[in-house]
């Protein structure tokens, strides 16, 4: 009789190996925490609210304080322990957005260089020695040199947070895992337009592409 596979006998994939939190080999990756798409008063959501479309973004806007607060906790803890800090932000290289991916152009995800929308939120502003990568696609691995950068820095594990959970965060996490990086995702330092989008994305990724942890769990492992 054929022995059932792990998935057949348990109904799930084998558990992932633990992510190693080592300052020499781990980076904090803050994904798209900028005025374009992570501010209630600017960018996409400021425009939606001014146009009377508050209902479409009400859940996301309500989650932003939590996302920013938890991301700041991670940022301060990683800085204090000399972890590498890397930011991604949606920003074109050209003033007219000619270099945007077709999907970003179609959806209006456009932040010209040197615009406020292209800036990281003030509460999470990068220091001069920290790395900021501009991207024009959902995954940071598609339109930046982040993979080469991480390998040159000796980074093997990522701690991730940012927006939106089921778009840029999920795309980046999946691509990181496929390239061999260990990923810990602070689920309560992320948000989506809808609660079910956020919850489903975390459920799909956990123990398949990453370890979904709370901010406090990440902080405990850092400490």
ZADO-865783 format. One record per residue (C-alpha): residue in one letter; y, x, z; residue number from 1; chain. Coordinates in Angstrom, 2 decimals. Example, Ala and Ser with C-alpha at 12.3 -4.5 7.8 and 13.67 -1.06 7.14 Angstrom:
2
+-----+---------+---------+---------+-----+-------+
! res !   north !    east !      up !   n ! chain !
+-----+---------+---------+---------+-----+-------+
!   A !   -4.50 !   12.30 !    7.80 !   1 !     A !
!   S !   -1.06 !   13.67 !    7.14 !   2 !     A !
+-----+---------+---------+---------+-----+-------+
REM end
This chain:
223
+-----+---------+---------+---------+-----+-------+
! res !   north !    east !      up !   n ! chain !
+-----+---------+---------+---------+-----+-------+
!   X !    0.00 !    0.00 !    0.00 !   1 !     A !
!   X !    3.41 !    1.31 !   -0.98 !   2 !     A !
!   X !    5.61 !    2.18 !    1.97 !   3 !     A !
!   X !    8.88 !    0.19 !    1.85 !   4 !     A !
!   X !   12.06 !    2.15 !    1.28 !   5 !     A !
!   X !   14.69 !    2.45 !    3.96 !   6 !     A !
!   X !   16.80 !   -0.21 !    2.28 !   7 !     A !
!   X !   13.85 !   -2.57 !    1.84 !   8 !     A !
!   X !   12.83 !   -2.29 !    5.48 !   9 !     A !
!   X !   16.29 !   -2.34 !    7.08 !  10 !     A !
!   X !   18.44 !   -4.22 !    4.60 !  11 !     A !
!   X !   21.04 !   -1.46 !    4.55 !  12 !     A !
!   X !   21.69 !    2.04 !    3.31 !  13 !     A !
!   X !   20.68 !    5.04 !    5.44 !  14 !     A !
!   X !   23.38 !    5.92 !    8.00 !  15 !     A !
!   X !   25.89 !    8.51 !    6.87 !  16 !     A !
!   X !   26.14 !   11.90 !    8.49 !  17 !     A !
!   X !   29.04 !   12.28 !   10.89 !  18 !     A !
!   X !   32.39 !   13.50 !    9.62 !  19 !     A !
!   X !   33.27 !   16.86 !   11.11 !  20 !     A !
!   X !   36.76 !   16.94 !   12.64 !  21 !     A !
!   X !   37.73 !   20.58 !   12.42 !  22 !     A !
!   X !   41.41 !   21.55 !   11.94 !  23 !     A !
!   X !   40.37 !   24.32 !    9.58 !  24 !     A !
!   X !   38.48 !   21.95 !    7.28 !  25 !     A !
!   X !   40.03 !   18.50 !    7.80 !  26 !     A !
!   X !   43.23 !   16.88 !    6.50 !  27 !     A !
!   X !   45.03 !   13.67 !    7.35 !  28 !     A !
!   X !   45.72 !   11.75 !    4.14 !  29 !     A !
!   X !   48.46 !    9.10 !    4.35 !  30 !     A !
!   X !   48.19 !    6.84 !    1.31 !  31 !     A !
!   X !   51.32 !    5.23 !   -0.22 !  32 !     A !
!   X !   53.20 !    4.59 !    3.03 !  33 !     A !
!   X !   56.50 !    4.38 !    1.20 !  34 !     A !
!   X !   59.38 !    1.99 !    0.66 !  35 !     A !
!   X !   57.93 !    0.66 !   -2.62 !  36 !     A !
!   X !   54.88 !   -1.00 !   -1.11 !  37 !     A !
!   X !   54.93 !   -0.53 !    2.67 !  38 !     A !
!   X !   58.29 !   -1.98 !    3.62 !  39 !     A !
!   X !   59.18 !   -5.59 !    4.33 !  40 !     A !
!   X !   62.80 !   -5.12 !    3.25 !  41 !     A !
!   X !   62.55 !   -2.86 !    0.21 !  42 !     A !
!   X !   60.54 !   -2.43 !   -2.96 !  43 !     A !
!   X !   57.99 !   -5.01 !   -4.01 !  44 !     A !
!   X !   58.02 !   -7.10 !   -0.84 !  45 !     A !
!   X !   61.75 !   -7.05 !   -0.31 !  46 !     A !
!   X !   62.09 !   -8.39 !   -3.85 !  47 !     A !
!   X !   59.43 !  -11.04 !   -3.31 !  48 !     A !
!   X !   61.14 !  -12.28 !   -0.17 !  49 !     A !
!   X !   64.53 !  -12.41 !   -1.87 !  50 !     A !
!   X !   62.93 !  -14.48 !   -4.65 !  51 !     A !
!   X !   61.59 !  -16.99 !   -2.13 !  52 !     A !
!   X !   57.96 !  -15.83 !   -2.39 !  53 !     A !
!   X !   57.52 !  -14.97 !    1.28 !  54 !     A !
!   X !   54.26 !  -16.91 !    1.46 !  55 !     A !
!   X !   52.61 !  -14.53 !   -0.99 !  56 !     A !
!   X !   53.25 !  -11.48 !    1.17 !  57 !     A !
!   X !   53.54 !  -12.99 !    4.66 !  58 !     A !
!   X !   50.21 !  -11.65 !    5.92 !  59 !     A !
!   X !   50.79 !   -8.15 !    4.61 !  60 !     A !
!   X !   54.31 !   -7.98 !    6.01 !  61 !     A !
!   X !   53.00 !   -9.14 !    9.40 !  62 !     A !
!   X !   50.53 !   -6.24 !    9.43 !  63 !     A !
!   X !   53.02 !   -3.50 !    8.54 !  64 !     A !
!   X !   54.22 !   -2.76 !   12.12 !  65 !     A !
!   X !   50.62 !   -2.16 !   13.22 !  66 !     A !
!   X !   49.88 !    0.02 !   10.20 !  67 !     A !
!   X !   52.99 !    2.14 !   10.71 !  68 !     A !
!   X !   52.43 !    2.44 !   14.47 !  69 !     A !
!   X !   48.81 !    3.53 !   14.11 !  70 !     A !
!   X !   49.57 !    5.87 !   11.21 !  71 !     A !
!   X !   52.28 !    7.48 !   13.34 !  72 !     A !
!   X !   49.79 !    8.00 !   16.18 !  73 !     A !
!   X !   47.40 !    9.73 !   13.79 !  74 !     A !
!   X !   50.19 !   11.80 !   12.30 !  75 !     A !
!   X !   51.48 !   13.00 !   15.67 !  76 !     A !
!   X !   47.98 !   13.80 !   16.92 !  77 !     A !
!   X !   47.05 !   15.73 !   13.79 !  78 !     A !
!   X !   50.32 !   17.64 !   13.82 !  79 !     A !
!   X !   49.79 !   18.60 !   17.46 !  80 !     A !
!   X !   46.33 !   19.96 !   16.62 !  81 !     A !
!   X !   47.34 !   21.79 !   13.42 !  82 !     A !
!   X !   45.47 !   19.59 !   10.98 !  83 !     A !
!   X !   46.64 !   19.74 !    7.39 !  84 !     A !
!   X !   48.90 !   16.77 !    6.49 !  85 !     A !
!   X !   48.94 !   15.35 !    2.97 !  86 !     A !
!   X !   50.80 !   12.31 !    1.65 !  87 !     A !
!   X !   50.37 !   10.40 !   -1.57 !  88 !     A !
!   X !   53.06 !    8.15 !   -2.97 !  89 !     A !
!   X !   53.44 !    6.01 !   -6.05 !  90 !     A !
!   X !   56.17 !    7.67 !   -8.12 !  91 !     A !
!   X !   56.66 !    8.38 !  -11.79 !  92 !     A !
!   X !   57.75 !   11.73 !  -13.17 !  93 !     A !
!   X !   60.04 !   10.06 !  -15.70 !  94 !     A !
!   X !   63.06 !    7.83 !  -14.93 !  95 !     A !
!   X !   61.73 !    5.04 !  -17.14 !  96 !     A !
!   X !   58.14 !    5.17 !  -15.88 !  97 !     A !
!   X !   56.75 !    6.20 !  -19.25 !  98 !     A !
!   X !   54.04 !    8.22 !  -17.52 !  99 !     A !
!   X !   52.69 !    5.29 !  -15.49 ! 100 !     A !
!   X !   49.13 !    4.12 !  -15.99 ! 101 !     A !
!   X !   48.88 !    0.88 !  -18.02 ! 102 !     A !
!   X !   47.81 !   -1.09 !  -14.93 ! 103 !     A !
!   X !   50.77 !    0.14 !  -12.86 ! 104 !     A !
!   X !   53.19 !   -0.58 !  -15.68 ! 105 !     A !
!   X !   51.79 !   -4.07 !  -16.12 ! 106 !     A !
!   X !   52.01 !   -4.85 !  -12.39 ! 107 !     A !
!   X !   55.47 !   -3.37 !  -11.92 ! 108 !     A !
!   X !   54.38 !   -0.62 !   -9.52 ! 109 !     A !
!   X !   57.28 !    1.58 !  -10.48 ! 110 !     A !
!   X !   59.24 !    4.02 !   -8.34 ! 111 !     A !
!   X !   61.52 !    6.35 !  -10.29 ! 112 !     A !
!   X !   61.79 !    9.93 !   -9.03 ! 113 !     A !
!   X !   64.39 !   10.40 !   -6.29 ! 114 !     A !
!   X !   64.61 !    6.63 !   -5.67 ! 115 !     A !
!   X !   64.34 !    5.06 !   -2.22 ! 116 !     A !
!   X !   61.16 !    3.27 !   -3.30 ! 117 !     A !
!   X !   59.56 !    6.67 !   -3.94 ! 118 !     A !
!   X !   60.34 !    7.94 !   -0.44 ! 119 !     A !
!   X !   57.87 !    7.93 !    2.45 ! 120 !     A !
!   X !   58.88 !    5.60 !    5.27 ! 121 !     A !
!   X !   61.36 !    7.23 !    7.65 ! 122 !     A !
!   X !   59.05 !    6.73 !   10.64 ! 123 !     A !
!   X !   56.38 !    8.81 !    8.90 ! 124 !     A !
!   X !   58.60 !   11.22 !    6.99 ! 125 !     A !
!   X !   56.90 !   14.47 !    5.97 ! 126 !     A !
!   X !   57.96 !   17.81 !    7.33 ! 127 !     A !
!   X !   58.90 !   20.59 !    4.88 ! 128 !     A !
!   X !   55.52 !   22.31 !    5.22 ! 129 !     A !
!   X !   53.54 !   19.12 !    4.55 ! 130 !     A !
!   X !   52.28 !   18.23 !    1.09 ! 131 !     A !
!   X !   53.46 !   15.17 !   -0.86 ! 132 !     A !
!   X !   51.71 !   14.21 !   -4.09 ! 133 !     A !
!   X !   53.14 !   11.70 !   -6.57 ! 134 !     A !
!   X !   50.60 !    9.52 !   -8.32 ! 135 !     A !
!   X !   50.65 !    6.93 !  -11.10 ! 136 !     A !
!   X !   47.20 !    5.41 !  -10.56 ! 137 !     A !
!   X !   45.38 !    3.69 !   -7.71 ! 138 !     A !
!   X !   43.19 !    6.68 !   -6.84 ! 139 !     A !
!   X !   44.89 !    9.90 !   -5.85 ! 140 !     A !
!   X !   42.03 !   11.76 !   -7.51 ! 141 !     A !
!   X !   42.84 !   10.31 !  -10.93 ! 142 !     A !
!   X !   46.46 !   11.31 !  -11.44 ! 143 !     A !
!   X !   47.04 !   14.25 !   -9.07 ! 144 !     A !
!   X !   45.45 !   17.64 !   -8.53 ! 145 !     A !
!   X !   44.36 !   16.68 !   -5.01 ! 146 !     A !
!   X !   40.72 !   17.68 !   -5.53 ! 147 !     A !
!   X !   41.65 !   21.20 !   -6.60 ! 148 !     A !
!   X !   44.24 !   21.36 !   -3.83 ! 149 !     A !
!   X !   41.79 !   20.36 !   -1.09 ! 150 !     A !
!   X !   39.22 !   22.87 !   -2.28 ! 151 !     A !
!   X !   41.78 !   25.67 !   -2.35 ! 152 !     A !
!   X !   42.83 !   24.73 !    1.18 ! 153 !     A !
!   X !   39.23 !   24.73 !    2.35 ! 154 !     A !
!   X !   39.35 !   21.03 !    3.28 ! 155 !     A !
!   X !   35.99 !   19.31 !    3.42 ! 156 !     A !
!   X !   36.81 !   16.16 !    5.41 ! 157 !     A !
!   X !   39.59 !   13.58 !    5.24 ! 158 !     A !
!   X !   41.05 !   11.17 !    7.77 ! 159 !     A !
!   X !   42.65 !    8.35 !    5.77 ! 160 !     A !
!   X !   45.15 !    5.58 !    6.43 ! 161 !     A !
!   X !   47.61 !    3.60 !    4.33 ! 162 !     A !
!   X !   47.95 !    0.70 !    1.91 ! 163 !     A !
!   X !   46.54 !   -1.33 !    0.31 ! 164 !     A !
!   X !   43.04 !   -1.32 !    1.79 ! 165 !     A !
!   X !   41.28 !   -2.83 !   -1.23 ! 166 !     A !
!   X !   43.31 !   -1.00 !   -3.87 ! 167 !     A !
!   X !   44.69 !    2.51 !   -3.46 ! 168 !     A !
!   X !   42.93 !    3.22 !   -0.16 ! 169 !     A !
!   X !   39.51 !    2.09 !   -1.35 ! 170 !     A !
!   X !   39.84 !    3.79 !   -4.74 ! 171 !     A !
!   X !   40.83 !    7.08 !   -3.12 ! 172 !     A !
!   X !   38.11 !    6.90 !   -0.47 ! 173 !     A !
!   X !   35.41 !    6.18 !   -3.04 ! 174 !     A !
!   X !   36.53 !    9.06 !   -5.25 ! 175 !     A !
!   X !   36.70 !   11.42 !   -2.28 ! 176 !     A !
!   X !   33.15 !   10.56 !   -1.28 ! 177 !     A !
!   X !   31.88 !   11.00 !   -4.86 ! 178 !     A !
!   X !   33.36 !   14.50 !   -4.86 ! 179 !     A !
!   X !   31.54 !   15.46 !   -1.69 ! 180 !     A !
!   X !   34.19 !   14.99 !    0.99 ! 181 !     A !
!   X !   33.42 !   13.43 !    4.35 ! 182 !     A !
!   X !   35.81 !   10.56 !    5.00 ! 183 !     A !
!   X !   36.88 !    8.78 !    8.18 ! 184 !     A !
!   X !   39.02 !    5.71 !    7.53 ! 185 !     A !
!   X !   41.21 !    4.30 !   10.29 ! 186 !     A !
!   X !   40.72 !    0.63 !    9.45 ! 187 !     A !
!   X !   43.48 !   -0.63 !   11.72 ! 188 !     A !
!   X !   45.95 !    1.76 !   10.07 ! 189 !     A !
!   X !   45.49 !   -0.05 !    6.74 ! 190 !     A !
!   X !   46.40 !   -3.49 !    5.41 ! 191 !     A !
!   X !   46.04 !   -5.76 !    2.37 ! 192 !     A !
!   X !   47.80 !   -8.80 !    1.00 ! 193 !     A !
!   X !   45.11 !  -11.01 !    2.50 ! 194 !     A !
!   X !   42.97 !  -10.59 !    5.62 ! 195 !     A !
!   X !   39.76 !  -11.29 !    3.70 ! 196 !     A !
!   X !   40.61 !   -8.58 !    1.15 ! 197 !     A !
!   X !   41.07 !   -6.08 !    3.98 ! 198 !     A !
!   X !   37.94 !   -7.12 !    5.87 ! 199 !     A !
!   X !   35.74 !   -7.10 !    2.77 ! 200 !     A !
!   X !   36.97 !   -3.68 !    1.66 ! 201 !     A !
!   X !   36.19 !   -2.18 !    5.07 ! 202 !     A !
!   X !   32.77 !   -3.84 !    5.15 ! 203 !     A !
!   X !   31.89 !   -2.56 !    1.69 ! 204 !     A !
!   X !   33.03 !    1.01 !    2.38 ! 205 !     A !
!   X !   31.70 !    1.52 !    5.89 ! 206 !     A !
!   X !   28.58 !    3.71 !    6.05 ! 207 !     A !
!   X !   28.46 !    3.85 !    2.25 ! 208 !     A !
!   X !   31.61 !    5.73 !    1.28 ! 209 !     A !
!   X !   33.12 !    6.51 !    4.68 ! 210 !     A !
!   X !   33.05 !    5.92 !    8.41 ! 211 !     A !
!   X !   35.39 !    3.05 !    9.29 ! 212 !     A !
!   X !   36.83 !    3.75 !   12.72 ! 213 !     A !
!   X !   39.69 !    2.42 !   14.81 ! 214 !     A !
!   X !   42.74 !    4.57 !   15.35 ! 215 !     A !
!   X !   41.73 !    5.07 !   18.97 ! 216 !     A !
!   X !   38.25 !    6.23 !   17.92 ! 217 !     A !
!   X !   39.80 !    8.77 !   15.57 ! 218 !     A !
!   X !   42.15 !    9.98 !   18.31 ! 219 !     A !
!   X !   39.23 !   10.40 !   20.70 ! 220 !     A !
!   X !   37.38 !   12.57 !   18.18 ! 221 !     A !
!   X !   40.49 !   14.60 !   17.49 ! 222 !     A !
!   X !   40.87 !   15.23 !   21.20 ! 223 !     A !
+-----+---------+---------+---------+-----+-------+
REM end
